[in-house]
Amino acid sequence: MGNKLPTPPLHSTHDENLEEAASNSSVSTDSEDSATDSSDEVDLEAEGEEASLLTNGPAYYNMFLGLEKEEDECVNPNVKKRRGAKGVVYYNGEQGQPVVVPPTRSVWYGMYVEHPQLDSPRFHKRFRRRFRMPYQAYKDHLEELKESPHFERWKEGKTDCVGRPAAPLALLLLTALRYLSRGWTFDDLSEATAISEEVIRVFFHRYIEFGSTTLFQKYVLAPTTLEHAKQQGNEYTMAGLAGAVGSMDATHVLCHKVEHKLRQSHLGFKLNGTARTYNLVCNHRRRILSTTTGHPARWNDKTIVKFDSFVMGLYNGDNVANVPFELYEYNERQEVTKREYRGAWLLTDNGYHKWSTTVPPYKSTTSRREIRFSEWLESMRKDVECTFGILKGRWRILKTGITIQSVADANKIWKTCCALHNMLLEVDGLDEKWQDGVPSHWEGDGGNHDATDVRFAISRINNPGRTRNYDPSAMGPGNDRDTDVPPVESIQMLPHRQPATL
């Protein structure tokens, strides 16, 4: 048996009329008549109680139990109830009650937004280390966000659903940069900024949408004109690789929460987990010229490169097809002559197609000239490997792995990091074209060379047999000679030992 609600008292208009009628009626002295009247009264009371319950229902019980609200406290049932304001960080007030800390009183807001120590070199050094960009670049980037329609809900003067001022956009930008640069969680950022985890999550998705579209189209630009192609290939022309505009390779980025149906295709052979592969083209100054969206880690380079519009444009002759460059060749009389070509090509490894626009080093050769060319090409092709290292070192989320479930959002994170990488190259002044190169330690007194002499590496291209006239190991020349090794025929081979019998 369940618990029963108590029977409410009889307090209806029908009951009052019965009582009045009973008082005006004559009272019989007969006991039998008295008992009959009593039974009739109980029946009438029961009828009045049942009628009241059928008429009022639960409201009648609420009135009896004291749960019915006053008339001025009644809430319109058609109005949607909203959750009250809740805080993230609290402190104890004067009376010991918890007081909510607003974002404008958080530690980050005071240190980086309201009272930054702009006169302190230590502040600028720490800000660059913590958020991966100079403070002035952060302020300029913040102005870009204020002008973008992606962040309309967080602009100054806006309020949230409960009427509170919206979270400061300057503080939300810091959370996005910290999430990308150090791989923090949204919960960690909420604790540091006093902004709810959900607001930070919504903003971050808006930010990578902005970064993968607006920022990416602004800073990641593939060469399309003759002048732009010559500017990107300036250092390769200086190094004797005329016609090259960049180096290309692919890298893997861990994605920890790939959907189960995509898991097998995202299990590659380089990382111990699900990952996405991205093809990238950069120049010698580590500026990213082109990149693809992510593909399953099990795909190889030959498959992924077909999804790179810039590389396929070079192969089909649609991009920078009229770039002239000269190469040295031998004629029929074995004389060195110049021959003009048109187009552009990329430095790659041997994992790509053997196209005229993708030049890898020689895989196996015994020619000293071909070996030297391969070494020289590999020394320049490492630019793309250095770019991968800078990307994953600066934006640690690419190194530790992306924890967002959607692979589309993982692609947005990759493109946003590439756009920020190029933006910081411009901020630091590292995107300018090299004029005379950077002097090496071994030029001049360091290597006993004349400072006006032709560089050793470049001069060795014309004379592969030239040897170095300095000892980089500082240990002196060795005594090994080819003649010191005895011929194979003179080596006495030991007789084969038979296994012992038991």
C-alpha positions in Angstrom: 0.0 0.0 0.0 1.3 3.4 -0.9 1.1 6.5 1.3 -2.2 8.2 1.2 -2.8 11.9 1.2 -4.8 13.1 4.3 -8.4 13.8 3.7 -9.0 17.5 3.3 -11.6 19.2 5.5 -15.1 19.9 4.0 -15.0 23.5 3.0 -17.1 23.8 -0.1 -20.2 26.0 -0.8 -22.3 22.8 -1.2 -21.3 21.8 2.4 -22.2 25.2 3.9 -25.7 25.0 2.3 -26.2 21.6 3.8 -25.2 22.8 7.3 -27.6 25.7 7.0 -30.4 23.5 5.9 -29.8 21.1 8.7 -29.9 23.9 11.4 -33.3 25.2 10.2 -34.9 21.8 10.1 -36.7 20.3 13.1 -34.9 17.9 15.3 -36.6 14.6 15.9 -36.6 13.2 19.4 -36.7 9.6 18.1 -33.3 7.9 18.2 -34.0 6.1 15.0 -34.7 9.3 13.2 -31.6 10.9 14.7 -29.5 8.0 13.4 -31.0 8.2 10.0 -30.3 12.0 9.8 -26.7 11.3 10.8 -26.1 8.8 8.1 -27.7 11.1 5.5 -25.4 13.9 6.6 -22.3 11.7 6.2 -23.4 10.8 2.7 -23.9 14.4 1.8 -20.4 15.2 3.2 -18.9 12.5 1.1 -20.6 13.8 -2.0 -19.4 17.3 -1.3 -15.8 16.0 -0.8 -15.9 14.0 -4.0 -17.4 16.9 -6.0 -14.7 19.3 -4.7 -11.9 16.9 -5.6 -13.3 16.3 -9.1 -13.7 20.1 -9.6 -10.3 21.3 -8.2 -8.1 18.2 -8.4 -4.5 18.6 -7.3 -5.0 22.3 -6.6 -7.4 21.4 -3.8 -4.8 19.2 -2.2 -2.1 21.9 -2.6 -4.4 24.4 -0.8 -5.0 21.9 2.0 -1.3 21.1 2.4 -0.2 24.8 2.3 1.6 24.4 -1.0 -0.4 26.8 -3.1 1.4 30.0 -3.9 0.0 33.4 -3.4 -1.6 35.0 -6.4 1.2 37.4 -7.0 3.8 34.6 -6.9 2.1 32.5 -9.6 4.3 31.9 -12.7 2.9 32.0 -16.2 3.2 28.4 -17.4 3.7 29.6 -21.0 6.9 31.4 -20.1 10.0 29.3 -20.6 12.0 28.9 -17.4 15.6 29.9 -17.7 18.5 28.7 -15.6 19.7 31.2 -13.0 23.2 32.8 -13.2 25.9 30.4 -12.0 29.5 31.2 -11.4 32.7 29.2 -12.0 35.1 30.6 -9.4 33.9 31.7 -5.9 35.3 33.5 -2.8 33.9 33.9 0.7 32.2 37.2 1.4 32.1 39.2 4.6 29.4 37.0 6.1 31.0 33.8 4.8 28.6 33.5 1.9 30.0 32.4 -1.5 30.5 35.3 -4.0 30.9 34.7 -7.7 34.1 36.0 -9.3 33.3 37.6 -12.7 35.7 37.2 -15.6 36.8 40.8 -15.3 38.3 40.0 -11.9 40.1 36.8 -12.9 43.9 36.5 -12.8 44.3 36.5 -16.6 42.2 39.6 -17.1 44.2 41.5 -14.6 47.6 40.4 -15.9 47.0 40.5 -19.7 44.0 42.7 -20.4 43.5 45.3 -17.7 47.0 45.9 -16.3 49.7 44.5 -18.6 53.2 45.4 -17.7 54.2 46.8 -21.1 57.4 48.4 -19.7 58.8 45.0 -18.5 60.8 42.9 -20.9 60.1 39.9 -18.8 56.4 40.4 -19.3 56.8 40.3 -23.1 59.1 37.3 -23.0 56.6 35.3 -20.8 53.6 36.4 -22.8 55.3 35.2 -26.0 56.2 31.9 -24.4 52.7 31.3 -23.0 50.6 32.4 -25.9 53.1 32.0 -28.8 52.9 35.6 -30.2 54.1 39.1 -29.1 51.7 41.2 -27.1 51.3 43.8 -29.9 50.5 41.0 -32.4 47.9 39.7 -29.9 46.3 43.2 -29.8 46.3 43.5 -33.6 44.8 40.0 -33.9 42.1 41.0 -31.4 41.1 43.9 -33.6 40.6 41.4 -36.4 38.2 39.4 -34.3 36.2 42.4 -33.3 35.6 43.2 -37.0 34.6 39.7 -37.8 30.9 38.7 -37.8 31.9 35.3 -36.3 32.2 36.8 -32.8 29.2 39.1 -32.8 27.8 37.7 -29.6 30.9 38.5 -27.6 31.4 42.1 -28.7 31.3 44.9 -26.1 27.8 45.7 -24.8 26.4 42.3 -25.5 24.7 40.2 -22.8 24.1 36.5 -22.3 20.8 34.7 -21.8 20.5 35.7 -18.1 21.3 39.4 -18.6 24.9 39.3 -17.6 27.6 41.0 -19.7 29.1 38.7 -22.3 32.5 37.2 -21.6 35.3 39.6 -22.7 36.5 38.8 -26.2 40.1 39.6 -25.2 40.0 36.9 -22.6 38.4 34.4 -24.9 41.1 34.9 -27.5 43.7 34.0 -24.8 41.9 30.8 -24.1 42.0 29.8 -27.8 45.7 30.5 -28.1 46.5 28.6 -24.9 44.4 25.6 -26.0 46.4 25.5 -29.3 49.8 26.3 -27.9 49.9 24.0 -24.8 47.0 21.7 -25.3 45.0 22.7 -22.2 41.5 21.5 -21.6 38.4 23.7 -21.5 38.1 22.9 -17.8 41.6 24.2 -17.2 40.8 27.4 -19.1 37.6 27.9 -17.2 39.4 27.8 -13.9 41.9 30.4 -15.0 39.5 32.9 -16.6 36.2 32.4 -14.5 34.4 31.8 -17.8 32.2 28.7 -18.1 33.5 25.7 -19.9 30.6 25.8 -22.4 31.2 29.4 -23.4 34.9 28.6 -24.0 34.0 25.6 -26.1 31.5 27.5 -28.2 34.1 30.3 -28.8 36.9 27.9 -29.7 34.7 26.3 -32.4 33.9 29.8 -33.8 37.6 30.7 -33.7 38.8 27.7 -35.7 36.0 28.3 -38.2 37.4 31.9 -38.5 41.0 30.7 -38.6 40.4 28.0 -41.3 38.6 30.4 -43.6 39.4 34.1 -43.1 42.9 33.8 -41.7 43.8 30.9 -43.9 42.8 32.8 -47.1 44.7 35.8 -45.9 48.1 34.3 -44.9 48.4 30.9 -46.8 48.8 32.0 -50.4 50.2 29.7 -53.1 52.1 31.4 -56.0 49.9 32.1 -58.9 51.8 34.9 -60.8 55.3 35.0 -62.3 56.5 37.6 -59.8 55.1 35.7 -56.8 56.7 32.4 -58.0 60.1 34.1 -58.4 59.9 35.6 -54.9 59.1 32.2 -53.3 61.9 30.4 -55.2 64.6 33.1 -54.7 66.7 31.0 -52.2 66.5 27.9 -54.3 67.8 29.8 -57.3 70.7 31.1 -55.2 71.4 27.5 -54.2 71.6 26.3 -57.8 68.2 24.7 -57.9 66.6 27.1 -60.5 62.9 26.6 -61.1 62.1 25.2 -57.6 59.4 27.1 -55.7 59.1 24.9 -52.6 59.7 21.6 -50.8 56.9 19.2 -50.1 56.2 16.4 -47.6 53.3 15.0 -45.5 53.0 14.7 -41.7 50.7 12.9 -39.2 48.7 14.5 -36.5 47.1 12.4 -33.7 43.4 12.4 -33.4 42.4 10.6 -30.2 38.6 10.5 -30.7 38.0 9.4 -34.2 34.7 7.7 -34.9 34.7 3.9 -34.6 33.7 3.4 -38.2 36.8 5.5 -39.3 39.2 3.9 -36.9 40.8 1.3 -39.2 41.6 3.8 -42.0 43.1 6.2 -39.5 45.5 3.7 -38.0 48.8 4.4 -39.8 52.2 2.9 -39.5 54.1 5.8 -37.9 52.0 6.6 -34.8 50.5 4.4 -32.2 47.0 5.7 -32.6 44.5 7.2 -35.0 45.8 10.1 -36.9 45.2 12.4 -39.9 47.7 13.0 -42.7 48.3 16.5 -44.1 50.4 17.3 -47.2 52.3 20.6 -47.1 54.4 22.8 -49.4 56.7 25.5 -48.0 59.5 27.7 -49.2 63.0 28.0 -47.8 61.9 30.7 -45.4 59.5 28.1 -43.8 56.4 29.9 -45.1 53.6 27.6 -45.9 52.4 27.9 -49.5 49.8 25.2 -49.7 48.3 22.4 -47.6 45.6 19.9 -47.9 42.8 19.0 -45.6 43.3 15.9 -43.5 43.1 12.4 -44.8 43.3 9.0 -43.2 46.8 8.1 -41.9 46.9 4.9 -43.8 47.0 6.8 -47.1 50.4 7.2 -48.7 52.0 10.3 -50.2 51.1 9.3 -53.8 47.5 9.3 -52.9 47.3 12.4 -50.8 49.2 14.6 -53.3 46.4 14.2 -55.8 44.2 16.1 -53.4 46.5 19.1 -53.3 45.2 21.6 -55.8 48.4 23.6 -56.0 50.6 20.6 -56.8 48.1 19.2 -59.3 48.0 22.7 -60.9 51.8 22.5 -61.4 51.5 19.0 -62.8 48.7 20.0 -65.3 50.4 23.3 -66.2 47.6 25.5 -64.7 49.7 27.2 -62.1 52.8 29.4 -62.8 53.4 27.6 -66.1 55.3 30.5 -67.6 58.1 30.8 -65.1 61.3 30.8 -67.0 64.5 29.3 -65.6 67.8 28.1 -67.1 69.6 24.8 -66.4 73.1 23.7 -67.5 73.4 20.7 -69.8 75.9 18.9 -71.9 75.6 19.1 -75.7 76.7 16.4 -78.2 80.3 17.5 -77.9 80.2 17.3 -74.1 80.2 21.1 -73.7 78.3 22.8 -71.0 75.5 24.9 -72.4 72.4 26.7 -71.0 68.9 25.6 -71.8 65.8 27.5 -70.9 62.7 25.8 -69.4 59.3 27.1 -68.3 57.3 26.0 -65.3 58.0 25.2 -61.7 58.9 22.1 -59.7 59.0 21.0 -56.1 61.7 19.2 -54.0 60.3 15.9 -52.7 61.4 12.6 -51.3 61.1 9.3 -53.1 57.6 8.6 -51.8 55.9 10.7 -54.4 55.2 10.2 -58.1 58.1 10.5 -60.6 56.7 13.6 -62.2 58.7 16.4 -63.8 57.2 18.8 -61.3 58.3 16.6 -58.3 62.0 16.1 -58.2 63.4 13.6 -55.6 67.0 12.7 -54.9 68.6 9.7 -56.6 67.6 6.6 -54.8 70.6 4.4 -55.8 73.5 5.6 -57.9 77.3 5.2 -58.1 77.9 8.5 -59.9 79.7 11.0 -57.7 77.9 13.9 -59.5 74.5 12.3 -58.9 75.4 11.6 -55.2 76.4 15.2 -54.7 73.2 16.5 -56.4 71.1 14.2 -54.1 72.9 15.5 -51.0 72.5 19.1 -52.1 68.8 18.6 -52.9 68.2 16.8 -49.5 69.9 19.7 -47.7 67.3 22.0 -49.2 64.3 19.7 -48.9 64.7 19.6 -45.1 62.9 23.0 -45.1 59.5 21.2 -45.0 60.8 19.0 -42.1 61.9 22.1 -40.2 58.4 23.6 -40.8 56.7 20.5 -39.3 59.0 20.8 -36.3 58.2 24.5 -35.8 54.5 23.9 -36.2 54.3 21.1 -33.7 56.7 22.8 -31.3 54.7 26.1 -31.4 51.2 24.6 -31.4 51.5 21.6 -29.1 48.1 20.4 -29.8 49.5 19.1 -33.1 52.1 17.1 -31.2 50.1 15.8 -28.3 47.0 15.1 -30.3 43.6 16.6 -31.0 40.9 15.5 -28.6 37.9 16.8 -30.5 35.7 14.1 -32.0 35.0 15.6 -35.4 37.6 15.1 -38.1 36.3 18.2 -39.8 37.2 20.2 -36.7 40.6 18.6 -36.7 41.1 19.9 -40.2 40.1 23.4 -39.0 42.6 23.3 -36.2 45.4 22.3 -38.7 44.5 25.2 -41.1 44.2 27.7 -38.2 47.7 26.7 -36.9 49.1 27.1 -40.5 47.6 30.5 -40.8 48.9 31.6 -37.4 52.4 30.3 -38.3 52.6 32.4 -41.5 51.2 35.4 -39.6 54.0 35.1 -37.0 56.6 34.9 -39.8 55.5 38.3 -41.0 55.4 39.7 -37.4 58.9 38.5 -36.7 60.3 39.8 -40.1 61.3 36.3 -41.2 59.3 36.3 -44.4 61.4 38.8 -46.3 63.4 37.6 -49.3 67.0 36.8 -48.6 69.5 39.0 -50.5 72.9 37.7 -49.7 72.1 34.8 -47.5 73.3 34.2 -43.9 77.0 33.9 -43.4 78.3 30.6 -42.0 80.8 30.2 -39.2 83.1 28.4 -41.5 83.4 31.3 -43.9 86.4 33.5 -43.1 88.7 32.7 -40.2 86.5 29.9 -38.9 87.4 27.6 -41.8 90.6 29.3 -43.0 88.7 30.6 -46.0 88.8 33.9 -47.7 85.6 35.8 -47.0 85.4 36.9 -50.6 85.8 33.4 -51.9 83.0 31.4 -53.4 81.2 29.2 -50.8 82.6 25.8 -50.5 79.3 24.0 -50.9 78.4 25.9 -54.1 81.9 25.5 -55.6 81.8 21.8 -54.9 78.9 21.4 -57.3 81.2 22.3 -60.1 84.0 20.2 -58.7 82.7 17.2 -56.7 86.3 16.0 -56.2 87.3 19.0 -54.1 88.1 18.2 -50.5 87.8 20.4 -47.4 90.9 22.2 -46.2 89.8 22.3 -42.6 89.0 19.7 -39.9 85.5 20.3 -38.3 86.2 17.6 -35.7 89.4 19.2 -34.5 90.8 15.7 -34.0 93.2 15.6 -36.9 93.2 13.5 -40.0 92.9 9.7 -39.7 95.3 7.1 -40.9 92.8 4.9 -42.6 93.5 4.2 -46.3 91.8 2.0 -48.8 95.1 0.0 -49.1 95.0 -0.7 -45.4 92.1 -3.1 -45.9 93.3 -6.5 -47.0 91.6 -8.0 -50.1 88.8 -10.4 -49.6 90.7 -13.2 -51.2 93.5 -13.0 -48.6 91.2 -13.4 -45.6 91.3 -16.9 -44.2 87.8 -18.1 -43.4 87.5 -20.3 -40.3 86.2 -23.8 -40.9 82.5 -24.3 -40.2 82.0 -26.0 -36.9 79.7 -29.0 -36.7 77.2 -29.0 -33.9 78.1 -31.3 -31.1 76.3 -34.5 -30.9 74.6 -35.6 -27.7 
